[in-house]
Structure formats: C-alpha cells, structure tokens
Amino acid sequence: MSQQYRSRPLGSSAALSEAYDTALLDLDGVVYAGGHAIVHAVESLGRARAGGMHLAYVTNNALRTPDAVAEHLTELGVPADPADVITSAQAVARLMADQLPSGARVLVVGGEGLRVALRERGLVPVESADDDPVAVAQGFGGPDLAWGRFAEAAYAISRGAVWFASNTDLTIPGARGIAPGNGAAVEVVRIATGAEPQVAGKPLPPMHRETVLRTGAKRPLVVGDRLDTDIEGAFNGGVDSLLVLTGVTDAAQLIAAEPKYRPTYVDRDLRGLLSGQPEVSEESGGIRCGGWTAAVRGDALVLEGDGDAIDGLRALCGAAWTQAGEGSCRLDAAKAVAGLDL
C-alpha cells in the first residue's frame, strides 16, 4: 500500500492481524527489552500467529545471529525459526557483497551476528587494521565492546578501507533504561576519521530490500517503537506501520512528528495487532476519536472529552498533524498529553 502524506492516524474495521499478511516486527522496545518480554507481547503475538498472520522479526541490532535471536524468542514464549529473523547485519553483508569481491577481508567492529552474516556472503572477517582489510563493517557490539576496536576501525579507514555500518540508531532500550546504540559508536569513528559510512539498516533501502527478499510479504505491516527507524523505514518502503508506545517514542514526540515519521496506526502495545483501529475523523470544532476531540486554538493544542486515553492521543495527532501540514508541529505537545494516562 503506497504511503501518502498523513494528516491523522487511520482506522481499520478489521483487526490488523487480518488486514495484513505479515507483521515486520522490531524487537528491542517492541517484543522485548533487556532480555525480558514486554507486557502483552507473548500473548498478542501468539494469537496473531494462530490467526494466520506471518510474524517476521526485523531488527537493527547486529549483535546476535538469527539463530540466537530465534532461540531467545522461543524461550520467551514466542516460537520462531532463524528464517523468521532479519537483521541489519544481514542487510549490510549483502550491501558489502554487492561491492566487494568474494573472499575480501573485512575488519569487524561488532559482534558474532555481524561475523556470521559476512561469512554467509563469502567475505572474510579480520580483527586488525594490519590484516589488510579492504573494508570495515561496524555494528552494535554490546556494552563490553573494547574502545580499541574503534581505533582499529579508524586506522583501517585512514588507510583506504571502505566503511560500512549496520545501522546508526543512537540509542537502544534496555531493562534499566535507554543506552547508547551503534549510532553513538559510529559517531566516535566519524569524528576520528572525518569519513562517512554506507549504512544498511532501517530506515534505509538496503534493510527494506533484505526484508522483502527474505519474507516474501505481500501486505506487510511494519511494527515498531521508533519514529526515526521503524516508521521512517515503512514510509520509505511505501508500506503501512503501527507505532507502539513500549519503547523509546513518547506521546509528545509522536504528536510533533513530521510526515516521514507519522505512523499509519498508533497503539499502546502489541495488543493493537488483534483489534481494529478506531476512526479518526475531522468534525466541526476539531479532530475526533472515540470520546475525545482535539483542536488547535491559537497557539495551543486542546483536548476535550473522555474515554480511552489512546484515543485521545490519536485525536491529538490528527489535530497537530493537520495544523503542521508537511512540517512538524511546534505547539506544546507535552502539555496537551499531560492529563492522559498512557
């Protein structure tokens, strides 16, 4: 389904798990955080799968192999095969294999997931800039990645190695909060070298290409918690999206989103797959969803009514996005959502 300029979230009379054949699910902040399943995730995914929806897990985290991710999901109660998992490591490995000869040496700054993906594409991971690598592959290496790995990357790039990055997410959610992601590590190497990497992960086309090739989805729905990777990736790929509020994006950020960051649907968590989505409609006096009406009055976003708080957020998005047009809403979104129990 082609993505268009969006002035408000859409409704759906059918459950999303029935309206779409494949859910392309982000992992961190959507299915789990810090190794533990997010509330309602296991039950919701089980019911969606039992109803015939194909579940594919699409992650920018290049640390773990698809086998390890599938095993972890299964342990959490979400049965998955390695073939159900698509990682940015796989996407960057394909991008590199398209440009490098088979057997090319690649300096790896990251974890096992990146090494496995490179070997699958006929590339040879090495550990030192002195091993004559023709390229550098950088991916999330976990909290214990040694600082010296960034120095090795800088040495290799300064000697002419082509630099690739699995993704540039600045943060990653965990059980204790928000931690630096691969994008923060990429910035370290960028500052040291002045170079720019080729990036494969969401929201860029190589990741969408990898996902389509591996899933064969005909009517996909991207499900994520990040506006700047999951939702923008869906926008760039011309497919619909569901934003869940279980990860890094809060209500105020969503209301302020410019068009490429505006999801098709909004819900609290993965239970949103199992139901239809209420209509968000324009009426005299504002934008209505459920028992709520939102409007822009002067320099303020105003919300009136009562009912399910998530409907209030949907109405606020409609009012703010309509007012902002093709820009981003600059009204006080935080004040508008202060009274909603999300």
N, C-alpha and C positions, 0 to 999 in steps of 0.2 A: 504494500500500500504506500503510495507516494506521500512523503512528508510535506506539509504545506505550512505557511505562516499560521501560527496558532494564537488565537486571542483568548482561548479558555480551554480547560481540560474537556475532553469528550466524554459522553456517556455511552453505555453499551447495554442493550436489553438482554443480551446473552452473557453468561459467565465468560470471563476472559479465557479460561481453560477450554471453552468450547468454540470461541470465536477465532482462536489462533491454534495452529497445529503444533508449534514448537515454542517453548519458553527458552530464551537465551539468557540464562541467569548469571549475574555476577555472584561471586562467593563472599568475599570479605565485606561485611556490613549488610549482607542480604540473607545468606544462608547461615553463616556462622561469623563469630567474632572471637579472636583469641583462642581458637580451637574448640569453642563450645557453640552449639546450635542456638540461633536466635529464636526467641519465643515464637511459637506458632509455625515455625518453618517446616519442621519434620512432618507434622500432620497435614499441613497445607499442600506440600509437595507430593506426599503420598496420595492424597485424594485427587490432585490434578493428574498424576500419572495413571491412577486407576481409572480415571475418566477418559483416557486415551491421549492425553497431551504428552508429547515427547519433551523430555527435560534435558537440556544441554547446559553445561556449566562453563561459562566463558570468563576467564579471569586474567587480569593484567599482572597478577603475581607470578613471576617466572621462577620462583624459588623451588617449588616441588614439581615432581614429574606427574603426568596424568595418572599413572598407577597409584602413586601415593595419595593424590587428591581423591581418587575414586575410593580407595580403601578408607580414608578418613570419613568421607561422606557416608559410606556404608556403615561404619562404626557409629555414626551419629543417628542412624536410622533412616537414611536416605539412600537406598540401594543405587549404585552407579557403577558403570563399567568405564575403564580407561578411555574408550572411544567416545564417551559422553562428555569428556573434559577437553576444552580448547584453551590453551594458554598463550600468553604473549611470547613465551619462549619459542613455541612452535611457529608463531607468526614471524618473529624476527629471523628464525633459522631459515624459513622459506625465502624471506626477503634477501638474506645474505647469499643463499644458494643460487638465486637468480642472477647474482652479480659476480660471484667468485667461482673459480674452477674447483672441481671435485678434488678433495684432499688438501684444500687450502688450510693453513694454520690460522687459528683464531684464538687470541688471548681472551680468556673468560674472566670477567669480573662479576661474580654472581654465584648461584647455587647449582645443585645437581640437575634441576629441571632444565636449565639452560644448556648444560653439557650434553645431556641426553638428546635434546632437540637438535643440537648441532650435529651430533654423530648420525642421527637419523637422516640428515640431509647430506651426508658424505663429507662433512667438514671435521677438522681435527682440532679439538680444544688443547690449548697450551696454557702454561701458568706464568710465563715470564716474557717480558719485552725482549729479552736476549734470545728467545726461541724463534726469532724472525717471523712473527705473525704478520699477515697481510691485512688483518682486520682485528678490531676489538668489539666484543659483544658484552654489553653491560646490562645486568638485570638485578632484581632485588636479591640480596644475599643474606637477609636475616639480620638480627641485631648483633651477631658476632662476626660480621664481615670485617676483616682487618683493614685498618687505614692504609696499609702498604699496598693493598690492591688498587687503590685509586692512583697511587704513584706509578705502578706498573702500567696502568692504562695511559697515563699522561706520557710516560716515556715512549710507549709504542706509537701513540698518535703523533707525537713530535717527530718520530722517525718515518712517518708516512702511512701508517696503518689507517684504514678506513674505519670510522667509528659508527657502531650501531647500538641502539638502546631498545630494550624490550618495551619500555613504557616510560612515561615521565610523570606518573602520579606523585605529587609532592608528599602526600600523607597516606597512611594505611591504618584502618581501625583495628584495635585490639581489645582484649578483655579489660585492660587498665586505662584505655583511652586512645587518643589519636597519636600515632608515632610517625617519624619521618619515613617516607616511602622512597622508591627508586628515583623519583624525580629529584629529590634532595641530593642523592648521591651523584646523579648526573650533573647537577649544578657544580659540585666540587670539581669534577673533571673539566667541565666547561670553563670554569674560572681559571684553572691551571693551564689550559691549553689554548683557549680562545676559539676552539673548534666547535662545530655543531654536529650532533649525531643524526643519522637516519633513524627514525622512530617507527616501530611497527604496531604498538598496542593501541587499544581504544584511546581516543575516538578516531584514529586514523584508518584509511582504507585497507592497509595490509591485514589488520585484525578482522575487519568485516569479511574480507576475501577468504581468510583462513576459516572463519566460522561457517560461511556458506558452503565452502568446499567439503568440510567435514560433517556437517549436519544434513545438508540437502533440504533445509527448511523451505517450505512454500509460503506459509503465512506466519512468519516469526513475530514474536513479541519480545523485545529487549526488556529485561527486568533488572533494575539497578538502584543504587543509593547515591550515585554521584552524578551531578549535572555535567561536569566537565569531561567525563569519560563515557559513562554508560548512555546518558541521554543525548549528548552531542554525537556519540558514535551512531546511535539509532537515527538521528537527524541526518548525518552524513550518508548513512546507508539507505535512507528513504524507507525506513520501517517504523512501526509504532513502538511505543515504550510505556512502561509502568515504573514510576518512581515510588520506592518505599522509604519510609522515614526511620529506618532502623540503623542507618549508618551515618555518614558524615554530613549530609544535607539537612539543614533545618528549615522550618517553615518560612522564616524571613528571607532566606537565600532563594527559596523557590519562588516566592512572590516577586522578587526583584529580577528574575531571570530574563535574559534577552532571548529572542526566538530560538536560537540553536540549542538552548538549554531547557526548553519547555517540553515536558513530557506529555504524551497523549492522555495518560491516566495518572492519578495520584491516590495512594492509599497508605495506611499506617504500616502494614507488613504484608507478608505473602498470603494472608487470607484474601487479599484483593484478587488473587487469581481465581477464586472459587465463586465469585459473585459477579453480577452485572455491576456497571458503574452508573450512578445517578446522573441524570441530565443536568448540565449547567447551562442555564438559559438566560437570555437577555430579556428583561422586562422593564417597563417604565419605572424609573427610580433606581435601576441597578442591575446586577447580575445575581441570579437566584440559584441556589442548590439546596435541596431539602427544605429545612425550615429557616434557612439563612438568606439574607440579601446583603450584598456588598456593593459599595459605590465609592466613587471619588468625589469628595465635596471640598472644593477649594484646594488646599494643599494636603488634605488628609484622606487616608483610606478609612472608611467607616463600615462596620459590620453590625447588623441588627438581626434579631431573631433568636432562635434556639434550636436545639436538636443535636445530632451527631457532630462533634467538633470537626471531623474530617470534611464534612460537607461545608462547614464554614470556611475552611482553608480553600476548598475548591472554588467557592464563590469569590473569595478574596483574590485568588489567582486570576479569575476571569475579569474582575474589575481592574486589577493592576495591569494585566497584560493588554487589555483593550486600551487603557489610558496610555501605556508606553508605546504601543504600536510596534515598530521594528527596533526600538531601543530597549533599554532596561528601565524598570520602574525605580524612580528616585524618591518615592514617598516613604514615610516612616513605617516600613512593614513590620518591624519588631513591635511597635506599639499596637498595630492592628491585630496581631495574633496573641497579644499578652493574656487575654482572657480565655483563650481556647485551651482545653485540656487535651493535648495531643500526645 
